[in-house]
Amino acid sequence: MKMSLERLVKLAGLTKGYICKKENSDKAPAFSTLIKIAIGLNN
């Protein structure tokens, strides 16, 4: 099942800009951010 970026940011409690910035960055996000994204993807 595909999830839109808008839905992910809502479920993860992050902003669209932040997700896009991390997608295009060479640096890994903080572990707490990864947890939020994982929880969002699990919904």
GUFIRO-620592 format. One record per residue (C-alpha): x, y, z; residue in three letters. Coordinates in steps of 0.5 Angstrom, whole numbers, padded with zeros to 4 digits, always signed. Layout:
N
XYZALA...
***
This chain:
43
+0000+0000+0000MET+0003+0007-0002LYS+0003+0013+0003MET+0003+0020+0001SER+0008+0025+0004LEU+0002+0029+0007GLU-0001+0023+0011ARG+0006+0021+0013LEU+0008+0028+0016VAL+0001+0028+0020LYS+0002+0021+0023LEU+0009+0022+0024ALA+0008+0029+0027GLY+0014+0032+0023LEU+0013+0037+0017THR+0014+0036+0010LYS+0020+0041+0009GLY+0023+0037+0015TYR+0022+0030+0011ILE+0024+0033+0004CYS+0031+0036+0007LYS+0032+0029+0011LYS+0031+0025+0004GLU+0036+0029+0000ASN+0041+0030+0006SER+0047+0025+0007ASP+0047+0026+0014LYS+0042+0021+0018ALA+0036+0023+0022PRO+0036+0023+0030ALA+0034+0016+0032PHE+0028+0020+0035SER+0026+0022+0028THR+0027+0015+0026LEU+0022+0012+0031ILE+0017+0018+0029LYS+0017+0016+0022ILE+0017+0008+0023ALA+0011+0009+0028ILE+0008+0013+0022GLY+0009+0008+0017LEU+0006+0003+0021ASN-0001+0006+0021ASN
***
